[in-house]
């Protein structure tokens, strides 16, 4: 087990509802997702976040910023193409927390990261997406479709496992 946090933390994939007209509606749609807590001056807000190795950033629904008291009025805005559409995203430095899965002993991890809050949220199934910058550069993530689970470990686990010298996250 890794240090004080009790890694590895193993999370089961979560079922995402399929569109009623889907050709594959008889087969469950399972996604790698974890409960993550956004911290702000008005308190915490926990949501399920899709773990997406293809996403560059941590991205979140605008209602999360409002719920935790993050002011987006002065935040720099960046156009991003996501899911075939263009969206305006306001980036702020925010605080997040990942807790061990239910029934697992361990200490939650808090960290700061750049979070992009959308003007309109394109993903009704998830409150947020955890991407390369801010999540994959903070943790080692192992996903298994076969096991329908994902494991989260400290950032240097990959380096130790494969004997590669690591660079600490920025």
N, CA, C and O of each residue as an XYZ file, in Angstrom:
680
protein
N       0.839     -1.180      0.000
C       0.000      0.000      0.000
C       0.883      1.241      0.000
O       1.876      1.294      0.725
N       0.534      2.227     -0.798
C       1.304      3.458     -0.912
C       1.050      4.388      0.262
O      -0.096      4.772      0.496
N       2.076      4.759      1.002
C       2.071      5.812      2.007
C       0.794      6.050      2.781
O      -0.002      5.137      3.001
N       0.614      7.296      3.189
C      -0.509      7.679      4.039
C      -1.861      7.584      3.341
O      -2.886      7.422      4.003
N      -1.876      7.680      2.034
C      -3.152      7.712      1.327
C      -3.796      6.342      1.201
O      -5.005      6.243      0.997
N      -2.999      5.282      1.321
C      -3.552      3.940      1.217
C      -3.750      3.468     -0.207
O      -4.573      2.588     -0.460
N      -2.993      4.052     -1.158
C      -3.084      3.617     -2.546
C      -2.649      2.168     -2.676
O      -1.878      1.704     -1.835
N      -3.093      1.437     -3.668
C      -3.946      1.887     -4.758
C      -5.413      1.956     -4.338
O      -5.881      1.191     -3.495
N      -6.116      2.897     -4.956
C      -7.565      2.990     -4.799
C      -8.173      2.446     -6.078
O      -7.851      2.901     -7.176
N      -9.047      1.474     -5.928
C      -9.658      0.841     -7.090
C     -11.142      1.192     -7.121
O     -11.883      0.907     -6.180
N     -11.559      1.815     -8.218
C     -12.933      2.251     -8.416
C     -13.583      1.406     -9.505
O     -12.974      1.149    -10.543
N     -14.805      0.978     -9.272
C     -15.574      0.272    -10.311
C     -16.054      1.285    -11.346
O     -16.369      2.426    -11.009
N     -16.107      0.863    -12.592
C     -16.706      1.698    -13.624
C     -18.173      1.954    -13.260
O     -18.790      1.168    -12.541
N     -18.706      3.035    -13.754
C     -20.073      3.437    -13.454
C     -20.896      3.339    -14.729
O     -20.428      3.698    -15.810
N     -22.121      2.853    -14.598
C     -22.986      2.728    -15.769
C     -23.564      4.081    -16.161
O     -24.131      4.801    -15.339
N     -23.404      4.400    -17.428
C     -23.975      5.621    -17.995
C     -25.217      5.225    -18.783
O     -25.178      4.267    -19.556
N     -26.313      5.944    -18.600
C     -27.528      5.587    -19.347
C     -27.310      5.724    -20.851
O     -26.670      6.668    -21.315
N     -27.844      4.783    -21.594
C     -27.789      4.843    -23.055
C     -28.988      5.609    -23.580
O     -30.031      5.686    -22.930
N     -28.824      6.163    -24.748
C     -29.939      6.809    -25.442
C     -30.989      5.738    -25.729
O     -30.635      4.637    -26.153
N     -32.280      6.036    -25.507
C     -33.330      5.028    -25.699
C     -33.333      4.379    -27.086
O     -33.742      3.225    -27.216
N     -32.892      5.087    -28.116
C     -32.889      4.531    -29.463
C     -31.608      3.803    -29.835
O     -31.446      3.410    -30.990
N     -30.699      3.614    -28.897
C     -29.403      3.008    -29.199
C     -29.540      1.569    -29.688
O     -30.344      0.798    -29.165
N     -28.747      1.219    -30.694
C     -28.711     -0.157    -31.188
C     -28.173     -1.116    -30.130
O     -28.446     -2.315    -30.179
N     -27.409     -0.585    -29.174
C     -26.740     -1.418    -28.182
C     -27.368     -1.288    -26.796
O     -26.697     -1.533    -25.793
N     -28.638     -0.908    -26.722
C     -29.276     -0.614    -25.432
C     -29.319     -1.805    -24.490
O     -29.475     -1.620    -23.283
N     -29.184     -3.029    -25.005
C     -29.200     -4.209    -24.136
C     -27.867     -4.410    -23.411
O     -27.787     -5.181    -22.454
N     -26.834     -3.721    -23.865
C     -25.502     -3.855    -23.272
C     -25.212     -2.616    -22.422
O     -25.338     -1.494    -22.915
N     -24.825     -2.799    -21.150
C     -24.556     -1.619    -20.321
C     -23.377     -0.805    -20.858
O     -22.414     -1.354    -21.394
N     -23.478      0.508    -20.701
C     -22.427      1.430    -21.106
C     -21.662      1.801    -19.846
O     -22.137      2.605    -19.043
N     -20.486      1.221    -19.669
C     -19.702      1.413    -18.451
C     -18.574      2.399    -18.706
O     -17.903      2.336    -19.736
N     -18.367      3.312    -17.758
C     -17.372      4.372    -17.927
C     -16.446      4.450    -16.713
O     -16.874      4.222    -15.581
N     -15.156      4.780    -16.961
C     -14.243      5.022    -15.839
C     -14.553      6.395    -15.238
O     -14.306      7.425    -15.865
N     -15.081      6.400    -14.050
C     -15.462      7.653    -13.389
C     -15.222      7.523    -11.902
O     -15.272      6.430    -11.338
N     -14.961      8.657    -11.277
C     -14.713      8.687     -9.829
C     -15.478      9.857     -9.215
O     -15.736     10.853     -9.890
N     -15.837      9.740     -7.943
C     -16.416     10.899     -7.271
C     -15.292     11.851     -6.884
O     -14.349     11.457     -6.196
N     -15.390     13.097     -7.322
C     -14.387     14.111     -7.004
C     -15.106     15.295     -6.372
O     -16.241     15.609     -6.729
N     -14.430     15.950     -5.429
C     -15.027     17.084     -4.729
C     -14.320     18.365     -5.145
O     -13.095     18.470     -5.072
N     -15.113     19.337     -5.583
C     -14.618     20.676     -5.892
C     -14.755     21.504     -4.620
O     -15.804     21.483     -3.975
N     -13.710     22.227     -4.258
C     -13.699     23.024     -3.033
C     -13.759     24.500     -3.413
O     -13.157     24.925     -4.398
N     -14.503     25.281     -2.607
C     -14.601     26.706     -2.866
C     -14.991     27.449     -1.605
O     -15.236     26.828     -0.571
N     -15.052     28.767     -1.676
C     -15.374     29.575     -0.492
C     -16.759     29.294      0.085
O     -16.994     29.530      1.270
N     -17.680     28.791     -0.744
C     -19.030     28.482     -0.252
C     -19.182     27.025      0.160
O     -20.285     26.590      0.491
N     -18.086     26.260      0.145
C     -18.137     24.866      0.580
C     -17.822     23.900     -0.534
O     -17.525     24.312     -1.656
N     -17.886     22.599     -0.231
C     -17.546     21.576     -1.217
C     -18.756     21.138     -2.046
O     -19.906     21.299     -1.638
N     -18.461     20.581     -3.219
C     -19.494     19.977     -4.071
C     -18.909     18.724     -4.704
O     -17.968     18.806     -5.494
N     -19.459     17.572     -4.364
C     -18.973     16.320     -4.944
C     -19.810     15.960     -6.166
O     -21.035     16.078     -6.157
N     -19.122     15.516     -7.221
C     -19.775     15.074     -8.449
C     -19.035     13.845     -8.968
O     -17.896     13.582     -8.581
N     -19.697     13.097     -9.847
C     -18.999     12.037    -10.557
C     -18.320     12.655    -11.759
O     -18.931     13.410    -12.516
N     -17.043     12.325    -11.929
C     -16.249     12.869    -13.024
C     -15.739     11.731    -13.897
O     -15.216     10.734    -13.399
N     -15.899     11.895    -15.192
C     -15.385     10.942    -16.156
C     -13.865     11.082    -16.214
O     -13.352     12.191    -16.366
N     -13.149      9.982    -16.096
C     -11.689      9.982    -16.213
C     -11.381      9.758    -17.690
O     -11.650      8.685    -18.229
N     -10.810     10.785    -18.350
C     -10.667     10.785    -19.799
C      -9.232     11.101    -20.202
O      -8.794     12.250    -20.136
N      -8.504     10.063    -20.622
C      -7.106     10.256    -21.018
C      -6.979     11.076    -22.288
O      -5.890     11.559    -22.595
N      -8.053     11.246    -23.029
C      -8.021     12.055    -24.246
C      -8.313     13.521    -24.016
O      -8.167     14.331    -24.932
N      -8.722     13.879    -22.811
C      -9.002     15.285    -22.496
C      -7.722     15.964    -22.029
O      -6.946     15.387    -21.267
N      -7.509     17.174    -22.485
C      -6.310     17.911    -22.069
C      -6.425     18.463    -20.658
O      -5.422     18.561    -19.951
N      -7.634     18.827    -20.236
C      -7.824     19.589    -19.006
C      -8.847     18.940    -18.081
O      -9.557     18.008    -18.460
N      -8.902     19.459    -16.861
C     -10.037     19.190    -16.003
C     -11.109     20.187    -16.435
O     -10.878     21.396    -16.442
N     -12.271     19.673    -16.790
C     -13.368     20.501    -17.274
C     -14.592     20.237    -16.412
O     -14.812     19.110    -15.970
N     -15.388     21.269    -16.172
C     -16.525     21.104    -15.268
C     -17.725     21.935    -15.725
O     -17.602     22.890    -16.493
N     -18.877     21.531    -15.222
C     -20.129     22.226    -15.499
C     -20.139     23.577    -14.790
O     -19.573     23.706    -13.704
N     -20.776     24.588    -15.388
C     -20.791     25.921    -14.783
C     -21.505     25.958    -13.435
O     -21.174     26.793    -12.593
N     -22.475     25.075    -13.212
C     -23.203     25.087    -11.945
C     -22.302     24.705    -10.767
O     -22.590     25.069     -9.627
N     -21.214     23.973    -11.033
C     -20.294     23.603     -9.947
C     -19.599     24.851     -9.420
O     -19.493     25.036     -8.208
N     -19.123     25.710    -10.322
C     -18.473     26.960     -9.895
C     -19.430     27.772     -9.033
O     -19.041     28.310     -7.996
N     -20.672     27.855     -9.465
C     -21.673     28.612     -8.708
C     -21.916     27.969     -7.341
O     -22.017     28.675     -6.337
N     -22.011     26.640     -7.292
C     -22.302     25.937     -6.040
C     -21.208     26.111     -4.996
O     -21.497     26.184     -3.801
N     -19.948     26.179     -5.437
C     -18.841     26.288     -4.474
C     -18.361     27.721     -4.287
O     -17.471     27.970     -3.474
N     -18.935     28.665     -5.025
C     -18.589     30.072     -4.852
C     -17.363     30.528     -5.615
O     -16.678     31.453     -5.180
N     -17.073     29.903     -6.737
C     -15.952     30.348     -7.566
C     -16.468     31.414     -8.530
O     -17.396     31.171     -9.302
N     -15.858     32.593     -8.475
C     -16.256     33.716     -9.325
C     -15.561     33.590    -10.679
O     -14.333     33.623    -10.758
N     -16.342     33.447    -11.727
C     -15.786     33.281    -13.072
C     -15.769     34.576    -13.882
O     -15.326     34.572    -15.031
N     -16.243     35.681    -13.306
C     -16.367     36.924    -14.065
C     -15.043     37.436    -14.634
O     -15.010     37.933    -15.760
N     -13.962     37.324    -13.881
C     -12.670     37.826    -14.338
C     -11.768     36.731    -14.906
O     -10.623     36.993    -15.274
N     -12.290     35.503    -14.976
C     -11.472     34.373    -15.434
C     -11.188     34.474    -16.926
O     -12.073     34.836    -17.702
N      -9.957     34.158    -17.335
C      -9.649     34.162    -18.764
C     -10.468     33.093    -19.492
O     -10.699     31.997    -18.980
N     -10.898     33.453    -20.704
C     -11.765     32.568    -21.478
C     -11.002     31.998    -22.656
O     -10.202     32.688    -23.288
N     -11.254     30.745    -22.940
C     -10.566     30.042    -24.016
C     -11.597     29.242    -24.812
O     -12.388     28.511    -24.216
N     -11.609     29.361    -26.149
C     -12.515     28.499    -26.919
C     -11.922     27.085    -27.019
O     -10.744     26.928    -27.340
N     -12.732     26.069    -26.747
C     -12.287     24.680    -26.871
C     -13.269     23.916    -27.738
O     -14.480     24.128    -27.669
N     -12.728     23.025    -28.554
C     -13.584     22.127    -29.331
C     -13.718     20.837    -28.543
O     -12.730     20.163    -28.252
N     -14.963     20.504    -28.200
C     -15.248     19.308    -27.426
C     -16.468     18.634    -28.021
O     -17.474     19.289    -28.296
N     -16.383     17.337    -28.219
C     -17.509     16.539    -28.708
C     -18.124     17.147    -29.966
O     -19.346     17.189    -30.108
N     -17.275     17.615    -30.873
C     -17.758     18.131    -32.146
C     -18.289     19.548    -32.114
O     -18.713     20.067    -33.147
N     -18.278     20.191    -30.949
C     -18.772     21.557    -30.852
C     -17.730     22.474    -30.240
O     -16.777     22.015    -29.610
N     -17.916     23.767    -30.428
C     -17.018     24.750    -29.848
C     -17.698     25.368    -28.626
O     -18.871     25.738    -28.675
N     -16.954     25.471    -27.542
C     -17.486     26.006    -26.286
C     -16.521     27.032    -25.713
O     -15.308     26.933    -25.898
N     -17.071     28.014    -25.019
C     -16.252     28.969    -24.291
C     -16.007     28.394    -22.897
O     -16.944     27.994    -22.206
N     -14.752     28.358    -22.498
C     -14.368     27.777    -21.221
C     -13.571     28.804    -20.440
O     -12.616     29.377    -20.966
N     -13.951     29.047    -19.189
C     -13.238     29.979    -18.321
C     -12.374     29.177    -17.358
O     -12.862     28.298    -16.648
N     -11.077     29.493    -17.344
C     -10.128     28.737    -16.535
C      -9.784     29.473    -15.248
O      -9.507     30.673    -15.256
N      -9.808     28.739    -14.149
C      -9.389     29.248    -12.839
C      -8.556     28.174    -12.154
O      -8.655     26.992    -12.482
N      -7.738     28.598    -11.201
C      -7.055     27.635    -10.350
C      -8.017     27.275     -9.228
O      -8.504     28.142     -8.503
N      -8.278     25.997     -9.102
C      -9.215     25.536     -8.087
C      -8.640     24.407     -7.266
O      -7.590     23.849     -7.586
N      -9.346     24.083     -6.204
C      -8.925     23.018     -5.298
C      -9.885     21.852     -5.452
O     -11.103     22.028     -5.488
N      -9.308     20.644     -5.543
C     -10.092     19.421     -5.689
C      -9.696     18.426     -4.614
O      -8.630     18.528     -4.007
N     -10.582     17.460     -4.393
C     -10.283     16.391     -3.442
C     -10.771     15.074     -4.018
O     -11.891     14.971     -4.519
N      -9.912     14.073     -3.937
C     -10.270     12.706     -4.293
C     -10.190     11.879     -3.023
O      -9.182     11.894     -2.317
N     -11.266     11.156     -2.742
C     -11.324     10.321     -1.537
C     -11.229      8.861     -1.927
O     -11.560      8.490     -3.053
N     -10.776      8.027     -0.993
C     -10.715      6.597     -1.301
C     -12.116      6.047     -1.552
O     -13.096      6.582     -1.034
N     -12.212      4.983     -2.343
C     -13.523      4.378     -2.582
C     -14.145      3.905     -1.267
O     -13.433      3.623     -0.303
N     -15.457      3.822     -1.236
C     -16.166      3.340     -0.055
C     -15.613      1.982      0.352
O     -15.430      1.093     -0.479
N     -15.354      1.840      1.643
C     -14.834      0.587      2.167
C     -13.326      0.465      2.111
O     -12.770     -0.560      2.507
N     -12.656      1.504      1.621
C     -11.195      1.500      1.523
C     -10.625      2.441      2.576
O     -11.131      3.546      2.774
N      -9.583      2.002      3.241
C      -8.928      2.841      4.233
C      -7.926      3.740      3.508
O      -7.169      3.279      2.655
N      -7.933      5.014      3.856
C      -6.984      5.936      3.250
C      -7.356      7.364      3.544
O      -8.472      7.655      3.973
N      -6.420      8.248      3.314
C      -6.592      9.671      3.560
C      -6.884     10.358      2.232
O      -6.150     10.142      1.268
N      -7.938     11.185      2.145
C      -8.227     11.898      0.894
C      -7.029     12.740      0.434
O      -6.215     13.189      1.241
N      -6.950     12.937     -0.875
C      -5.894     13.757     -1.475
C      -6.521     15.050     -1.958
O      -7.501     15.032     -2.702
N      -5.954     16.178     -1.534
C      -6.362     17.484     -2.055
C      -5.227     18.045     -2.896
O      -4.053     17.865     -2.572
N      -5.590     18.729     -3.983
C      -4.578     19.348     -4.833
C      -5.202     20.513     -5.584
O      -6.422     20.614     -5.708
N      -4.342     21.387     -6.081
C      -4.772     22.519     -6.901
C      -4.529     22.196     -8.360
O      -3.560     21.521     -8.709
N      -5.418     22.684     -9.209
C      -5.278     22.466    -10.647
C      -6.036     23.551    -11.390
O      -6.925     24.199    -10.838
N      -5.668     23.739    -12.649
C      -6.439     24.601    -13.530
C      -7.710     23.854    -13.908
O      -7.657     22.708    -14.357
N      -8.850     24.509    -13.723
C     -10.142     23.908    -14.036
C     -10.837     24.803    -15.047
O     -10.935     26.016    -14.861
N     -11.314     24.194    -16.110
C     -12.064     24.925    -17.119
C     -13.553     24.732    -16.896
O     -14.057     23.609    -16.912
N     -14.254     25.849    -16.686
C     -15.704     25.805    -16.507
C     -16.363     26.243    -17.807
O     -16.091     27.329    -18.318
N     -17.229     25.392    -18.334
C     -17.913     25.632    -19.596
C     -18.957     26.734    -19.471
O     -19.455     27.023    -18.383
N     -19.279     27.349    -20.626
C     -20.407     28.267    -20.677
C     -21.709     27.467    -20.600
O     -22.621     27.840    -19.863
N     -21.800     26.380    -21.348
C     -22.897     25.421    -21.251
C     -22.267     24.037    -21.209
O     -21.293     23.769    -21.913
N     -22.817     23.172    -20.396
C     -22.191     21.862    -20.172
C     -22.750     20.836    -21.147
O     -23.956     20.592    -21.163
N     -21.871     20.222    -21.976
C     -22.345     19.287    -22.999
C     -22.559     17.846    -22.516
O     -23.008     17.005    -23.295
N     -22.248     17.545    -21.250
C     -22.301     16.158    -20.786
C     -23.268     15.999    -19.618
O     -22.878     16.212    -18.470
N     -24.508     15.635    -19.880
C     -25.471     15.509    -18.782
C     -25.163     14.361    -17.824
O     -25.640     14.372    -16.689
N     -24.377     13.373    -18.251
C     -24.097     12.216    -17.392
C     -23.049     12.490    -16.317
O     -23.036     11.822    -15.283
N     -22.173     13.462    -16.550
C     -21.047     13.708    -15.647
C     -20.979     15.187    -15.304
O     -21.263     16.039    -16.145
N     -20.606     15.487    -14.074
C     -20.435     16.873    -13.665
C     -19.107     17.447    -14.103
O     -18.937     18.663    -14.188
N     -18.154     16.546    -14.385
C     -16.811     17.005    -14.743
C     -16.087     15.922    -15.531
O     -16.503     14.764    -15.571
N     -14.988     16.339    -16.155
C     -14.078     15.440    -16.855
C     -12.690     15.676    -16.273
O     -12.261     16.820    -16.122
N     -11.995     14.603    -15.950
C     -10.637     14.688    -15.402
C      -9.665     14.292    -16.498
O      -9.664     13.149    -16.955
N      -8.824     15.256    -16.925
C      -7.944     15.038    -18.063
C      -6.461     15.071    -17.718
O      -6.058     14.958    -16.561
N      -5.665     15.232    -18.780
C      -4.209     15.148    -18.681
C      -3.603     16.140    -17.686
O      -2.864     15.752    -16.781
N      -3.926     17.431    -17.866
C      -3.366     18.455    -16.992
C      -4.256     18.603    -15.771
O      -5.411     19.016    -15.881
N      -3.725     18.271    -14.626
C      -4.473     18.412    -13.382
C      -4.909     17.097    -12.774
O      -5.166     17.042    -11.571
N      -5.004     16.036    -13.558
C      -5.362     14.737    -12.978
C      -4.330     13.668    -13.340
O      -3.731     13.058    -12.455
N      -4.122     13.439    -14.642
C      -3.153     12.416    -15.039
C      -1.724     12.819    -14.711
O      -0.850     11.958    -14.604
N      -1.469     14.123    -14.549
C      -0.123     14.523    -14.129
C      -0.023     14.614    -12.604
O       1.027     14.981    -12.078
N      -1.087     14.289    -11.898
C      -1.074     14.246    -10.425
C      -1.112     12.809     -9.920
O      -0.575     12.508     -8.854
N      -1.743     11.928    -10.681
C      -1.896     10.526    -10.279
C      -1.450      9.600    -11.406
O      -1.442      9.987    -12.574
N      -1.077      8.372    -11.041
C      -0.937      7.306    -12.015
C      -2.288      6.615    -12.073
O      -2.822      6.192    -11.048
N      -2.835      6.503    -13.270
C      -4.170      5.938    -13.459
C      -4.043      4.709    -14.355
O      -3.449      4.769    -15.431
N      -4.603      3.609    -13.900
C      -4.626      2.380    -14.680
C      -6.086      2.002    -14.897
O      -6.836      1.836    -13.935
N      -6.492      1.866    -16.160
C      -7.877      1.525    -16.475
C      -7.926      0.161    -17.147
O      -7.076     -0.170    -17.974
N      -8.935     -0.625    -16.780
C      -9.112     -1.942    -17.386
C     -10.557     -2.116    -17.824
O     -11.458     -2.209    -16.991
N     -10.774     -2.158    -19.113
C     -12.120     -2.432    -19.632
C     -12.533     -3.852    -19.268
O     -13.695     -4.107    -18.951
N     -11.581     -4.771    -19.316
C     -11.867     -6.170    -19.015
C     -12.371     -6.316    -17.578
O     -13.336     -7.040    -17.338
N     -11.737     -5.646    -16.631
C     -12.146     -5.724    -15.227
C     -13.221     -4.698    -14.887
O     -13.835     -4.775    -13.823
N     -13.452     -3.742    -15.778
C     -14.345     -2.597    -15.580
C     -14.030     -1.887    -14.259
O     -14.909     -1.614    -13.441
N     -12.748     -1.605    -14.096
C     -12.253     -0.894    -12.919
C     -11.115      0.027    -13.323
O     -10.465     -0.164    -14.350
N     -10.893      1.039    -12.478
C      -9.716      1.873    -12.646
C      -9.030      2.010    -11.301
O      -9.673      2.053    -10.251
N      -7.720      2.078    -11.359
C      -6.918      2.215    -10.146
C      -6.230      3.565    -10.174
O      -5.728      4.002    -11.210
N      -6.213      4.222     -9.019
C      -5.543      5.505     -8.865
C      -4.437      5.316     -7.835
O      -4.659      4.773     -6.752
N      -3.237      5.775     -8.196
C      -2.084      5.698     -7.306
C      -1.349      7.024     -7.344
O      -1.674      7.897     -8.148
N      -0.356      7.177     -6.473
C       0.413      8.413     -6.455
C       1.140      8.580     -7.785
O       1.360      7.611     -8.511
N       1.508      9.815     -8.092
C       2.049     10.169     -9.408
C       3.302      9.404     -9.794
O       3.533      9.183    -10.982
N       4.121      8.991     -8.829
C       5.386      8.343     -9.159
C       5.288      6.823     -9.288
O       6.305      6.172     -9.528
N       4.121      6.248     -9.139
C       3.955      4.792     -9.206
C       4.404      4.221    -10.541
O       5.066      3.184    -10.570
N       4.064      4.865    -11.635
C       4.475      4.378    -12.959
C       5.997      4.331    -13.045
O       6.586      3.362    -13.525
N       6.614      5.410    -12.563
C       8.074      5.497    -12.616
C       8.728      4.384    -11.807
O       9.703      3.773    -12.244
N       8.177      4.128    -10.620
C       8.723      3.070     -9.771
C       8.464      1.694    -10.368
O       9.333      0.823    -10.324
N       7.285      1.495    -10.921
C       6.913      0.204    -11.495
C       7.807     -0.156    -12.670
O       8.183     -1.318    -12.830
N       8.156      0.840    -13.504
C       8.910      0.564    -14.713
C      10.350      1.067    -14.671
O      11.054      1.015    -15.679
N      10.794      1.558    -13.505
C      12.184      1.972    -13.355
C      12.558      3.182    -14.169
O      13.683      3.291    -14.657
N      11.608      4.102    -14.320
C      11.842      5.316    -15.104
C      11.912      6.488    -14.135
O      10.998      6.669    -13.331
N      12.995      7.306    -14.191
C      13.031      8.448    -13.283
C      11.934      9.435    -13.608
O      11.745      9.810    -14.765
N      11.209      9.854    -12.583
C      10.070     10.735    -12.778
C      10.368     12.185    -12.512
O      11.363     12.527    -11.874
N       9.510     13.020    -12.999
C       9.572     14.451    -12.763
C       8.330     14.801    -11.924
O       7.206     14.516    -12.338
N       8.527     15.415    -10.755
C       7.359     15.747     -9.929
C       6.367     16.626    -10.660
O       6.758     17.436    -11.501
N       5.066     16.477    -10.347
C       4.075     17.338    -10.993
C       4.310     18.797    -10.660
O       4.759     19.131     -9.563
N       4.003     19.669    -11.618
C       4.210     21.110    -11.420
C       3.209     21.672    -10.446
O       3.232     22.868    -10.158
